[in-house]
Amino acid sequence: MVLEAFSNFFRKLDRRIKVLYAFIGVHVGHQQLSMQYNQLYATALGANPVELGTLNSISSVAASVMSIPSGWLADRYGAKVTLLLGLSFTAAVSIIYGFAGNWLMLIPATLLYGAGSGLILPYVDILLINYGKAENRGVTISLSRTLWAIPSTFAPLLAAAIVDHFGGLTVESAAESIRPLYYIQIVFATLVCISIARWLKAPASNSVEKSMVNLESRGFIQDFRDLFKGEKWLGRYIILSTIRSIGMRTATAFVPLWMVNVKGSDPFTLGTITAAGMITYMLLQIPMGRLSDKMGQKKTFFLLRPFYFLASLLLVIAPNPNYLILVGILGGNVFGGSQGGIGGVSSIPFITMQHELVPAEKRGRWHGILTLFGILSFPASILGGIMWQCGLMKEVLLIPVILEILILFPILYTIPDTKRLKVQ
């Protein structure tokens, strides 16, 4: 019965959703190859904790600067154009990383990664929401994460085998052991760019696509002023989104260093942690997507997010690397910025609610505005690096939890669930 229901649901999906499921799955999978190794690679090339934090901050600035023109571009000319731009940037990132000789050479890659990462999954989600039926948006996005979790589960194990084969994570060999991962990414990134350009076709009769690209001919500034007309709660959501960004930027770059240098994880432990988290993430996506469609996005987020808090605490107090596998299952910040585990599932109702706050024709600009305010997180990674170098490692790892409990939760409580709002 379950398989039959899933088959019927999948068969009725818009063809463009299926194209996104397939090729963005390849993108997510190959990105996961190096996700946990990027910071270790930078330190192996000579970066210290403050310089590592600076690289992360540069990425946030690039994402913020790119957000406004990309959001306008998506609403004016279609999210596919923006998506292809982001995929091209990430392909360039893999090339630069693959041939970098020192950490300074990673600066342009970091700029491109910051600019490109905000142009892919957010706009894929916008397309999935626009092309999906209103009553099934939670399940549509959850199914994407379920399918993408399959390559994301096996990619870290493959990466661990590759890194171990070329010498492991010792000080002498880490850079050259990690480098082959980026060569593999170059091949898959090229494949994804070509496939999306070729296969993501928009039927001319589709009304949603027309609403995205056929806006009245107005000025750039007027288009953004129009975003806030008739919309409520956007100001509060900008605040909580910024707080969340600051917290994650403070800690994310340093989690791999904690797991390897402090807790003693080896490549296979890192791969197992991620695989366990991704399997959990995959199994929960569809049930939690259905729950969010019925109960509401906000209530589902409140239900799942405490698992992330618990995992973050366990990350700090874990007596040995084996406990970090449980951290991955619970959904701790062990995925280099990607999502996994029970706590990671909470990102789906959060993202769905975010996009549903505005109608379809405003979603590109709305994402652009949210990302622009992410520039306020610029000092966060540098501050995290300074604290890390001063020995305040545990405090750095717990800052996201403290900010979410004390600021994000109270603000989000005041915003009505989009299930109660009239959405397109």
Secondary structure, DSSP 8 states (H G I E B T S, - for coil): -HHHHHHHHHHTS-HHHHHHHHHHHHHHHHHHHHTTTHHHHHHHTT--HHHHHHHHHHHHHHHHHHHHHHHHHHHHH-HHHHHHHHHHHHHHHHHHHHH-SSGGGHHHHHHHHHHHHTTTHHHHHHHHHHHS-GGGHHHHHHHHHHHHHHHHHHHHHHHHHHHHHTTTT-TTTHHHHHHHHHHHHHHHHHHHHHHHHHH----TT-HHHHHHH---S--HHHHHHHHTTT--SHHHHHHHHHHHHHHHHHHGGGHHHIIIIIT---HHHHHHHHHHHHHHHHHHHHHHHHHHHHH-HHHHHHHHHHHHHHHHHHHHH-SSTTHHHHHHHHT-S-STTS--HHHHHTHHHHHHHHHHTS-GGGHHHHHHHHHHHGGGGHHHHHHHHHHHHTT-HHHHHHHHHHHIIIIIHHHHHTS--GGGS---
